[in-house]
Amino acid sequence: MTTTRIDPSLTADELPMLKQWLDYHRATLALKCEGLTDEQLKLRPIAPSTLSLLGLVRHLAEVERWWFLQVLDGQATTEEGLYWTKEDEDADFNDTADADAAADLATWREQIRLADAVTAGLPLETVAKRDRRGEPVTLRWIMVHMIEEYARHNGHADVIREQIDGATGE
């Protein structure tokens, strides 16, 4: 799958601009993963860190699910996440050795699709059905937080990808 990344508009209204920036950062992570083998996606090239590109994908699938489906839309939570467990809350990063990279990438893309479906047509002032630490949270806050989450982890992805095969770039 070839990823197309579109630069966000310089003049869009707030909601479309936030969505464009989130999509831009989602595409950036996809680009960092493109062209690599399963083994390369699982590499943890910066010791002692447990970060890998696949771990980042799995983590961001969890984050998409949490903020958009569970917090914003109030969908029922389970005792465990897509990857994390009570025994290992960092299993999204830690349990990649036997992971199926294609399946995990598909799960991440599906969580994005579901998140986009939940937010379609909602105004930024929409208050989530679940709160954040006892305080209401709006779609605006969630969108800004998600952009920050992706931007931070895309910085990690830049360094990891460069260590894997020397590829650099935005």
C-alpha positions as CSV (number, residue, x, y, z in Angstrom):
1,M,0.0,0.0,0.0
2,T,1.4,3.4,-1.0
3,T,0.5,6.3,1.3
4,T,-0.3,9.7,0.0
5,R,0.3,12.5,2.5
6,I,-1.5,15.8,1.8
7,D,-0.2,19.0,3.3
8,P,-2.9,20.7,5.5
9,S,-4.5,23.8,4.2
10,L,-3.2,27.1,5.3
11,T,-6.6,28.8,5.3
12,A,-9.1,26.1,6.4
13,D,-11.6,26.6,9.2
14,E,-10.7,25.1,12.5
15,L,-12.4,21.6,12.3
16,P,-11.2,20.8,8.8
17,M,-7.7,22.1,9.7
18,L,-7.5,19.9,12.8
19,K,-8.7,16.9,10.8
20,Q,-6.2,17.6,8.0
21,W,-3.3,17.9,10.5
22,L,-4.4,14.6,12.2
23,D,-4.6,12.9,8.8
24,Y,-1.1,14.3,7.9
25,H,0.4,12.8,11.0
26,R,-1.3,9.5,10.5
27,A,0.1,9.4,6.9
28,T,3.5,10.3,8.2
29,L,3.6,7.2,10.5
30,A,2.4,5.1,7.6
31,L,5.2,6.4,5.4
32,K,7.8,5.6,8.1
33,C,6.6,2.0,8.0
34,E,6.4,1.6,4.2
35,G,8.8,-0.6,2.4
36,L,10.0,-2.5,5.5
37,T,9.8,-6.1,6.3
38,D,8.0,-7.5,9.3
39,E,11.4,-8.0,11.0
40,Q,12.5,-4.4,10.3
41,L,9.2,-3.1,11.7
42,K,9.8,-5.1,14.9
43,L,13.4,-3.9,15.3
44,R,14.3,-1.9,18.5
45,P,17.4,-0.2,17.2
46,I,17.9,2.3,20.0
47,A,18.8,0.5,23.2
48,P,17.6,0.4,25.9
49,S,14.4,1.7,24.4
50,T,11.7,-0.9,23.6
51,L,10.3,1.3,20.8
52,S,9.8,-0.1,17.4
53,L,7.8,1.1,14.4
54,L,5.4,-1.7,14.9
55,G,5.1,-0.9,18.6
56,L,4.3,2.7,17.7
57,V,1.6,1.5,15.2
58,R,0.1,-0.8,17.9
59,H,0.2,2.0,20.5
60,L,-1.5,4.5,18.2
61,A,-4.2,2.0,17.4
62,E,-4.9,1.8,21.1
63,V,-4.8,5.6,21.4
64,E,-7.3,6.0,18.5
65,R,-9.6,3.5,20.0
66,W,-9.4,5.0,23.5
67,W,-10.0,8.7,22.7
68,F,-12.5,8.4,19.9
69,L,-14.4,5.2,20.5
70,Q,-14.3,4.9,24.2
71,V,-14.0,8.4,25.6
72,L,-15.7,10.5,22.9
73,D,-18.4,7.9,21.9
74,G,-18.7,6.1,25.2
75,Q,-18.4,2.7,23.7
76,A,-18.1,0.0,26.3
77,T,-14.6,-0.7,27.5
78,T,-13.2,-4.1,28.1
79,E,-10.8,-5.2,30.8
80,E,-8.0,-5.2,28.3
81,G,-7.1,-3.3,25.2
82,L,-6.2,-4.3,21.7
83,Y,-2.7,-5.1,22.8
84,W,-2.2,-4.1,26.5
85,T,-3.2,-6.4,29.3
86,K,-3.5,-6.0,33.1
87,E,-0.2,-7.9,33.3
88,D,1.6,-5.7,30.8
89,E,0.2,-2.3,30.2
90,D,3.0,-1.7,27.6
91,A,2.3,-4.9,25.6
92,D,1.6,-2.7,22.6
93,F,5.4,-2.1,22.6
94,N,6.7,-5.2,24.4
95,D,4.8,-8.0,22.7
96,T,5.9,-7.5,19.1
97,A,8.2,-10.5,18.6
98,D,5.5,-12.8,17.4
99,A,3.2,-10.1,16.1
100,D,1.7,-10.2,12.6
101,A,2.8,-6.8,11.2
102,A,0.3,-6.8,8.4
103,A,-2.6,-7.6,10.8
104,D,-1.4,-4.9,13.3
105,L,-1.2,-2.3,10.5
106,A,-4.7,-3.3,9.4
107,T,-6.0,-3.0,13.0
108,W,-4.5,0.5,13.2
109,R,-6.1,1.6,9.9
110,E,-9.4,0.1,11.1
111,Q,-9.2,2.1,14.3
112,I,-8.6,5.3,12.2
113,R,-11.6,4.4,10.1
114,L,-13.8,3.9,13.1
115,A,-12.5,7.1,14.7
116,D,-13.3,9.1,11.6
117,A,-16.8,7.5,11.5
118,V,-17.5,8.5,15.1
119,T,-16.4,12.1,14.6
120,A,-18.0,12.7,11.2
121,G,-20.4,15.7,11.5
122,L,-19.6,16.4,15.1
123,P,-18.9,20.0,16.1
124,L,-15.6,20.6,18.0
125,E,-17.7,21.7,21.1
126,T,-19.0,18.1,21.4
127,V,-18.4,16.9,25.0
128,A,-17.2,13.3,25.3
129,K,-19.5,10.8,26.9
130,R,-16.7,9.8,29.3
131,D,-14.6,12.4,31.1
132,R,-10.9,12.8,31.5
133,R,-9.8,12.4,35.1
134,G,-13.2,13.6,36.3
135,E,-13.4,16.6,34.0
136,P,-15.4,17.0,30.7
137,V,-13.3,16.8,27.5
138,T,-14.4,18.1,24.1
139,L,-13.7,16.8,20.6
140,R,-11.5,19.9,20.1
141,W,-9.3,18.9,23.0
142,I,-9.2,15.3,21.7
143,M,-8.2,16.4,18.2
144,V,-5.4,18.6,19.5
145,H,-4.2,15.9,21.8
146,M,-4.2,13.3,19.0
147,I,-2.1,15.6,16.8
148,E,0.3,16.0,19.7
149,E,0.4,12.3,20.3
150,Y,1.2,11.5,16.6
151,A,3.7,14.4,16.3
152,R,5.6,13.1,19.3
153,H,5.7,9.5,18.2
154,N,6.5,10.5,14.6
155,G,9.7,12.0,16.0
156,H,10.5,8.6,17.5
157,A,9.6,7.0,14.2
158,D,12.0,9.3,12.3
159,V,14.9,8.2,14.5
160,I,13.9,4.5,14.4
161,R,13.6,4.5,10.6
162,E,16.9,6.2,10.2
163,Q,18.6,3.6,12.4
164,I,16.9,0.7,10.4
165,D,17.9,1.7,6.8
166,G,19.2,5.3,6.8
167,A,16.0,6.8,5.4
168,T,15.3,10.3,6.6
169,G,12.7,12.9,5.8
170,E,9.4,14.3,7.0
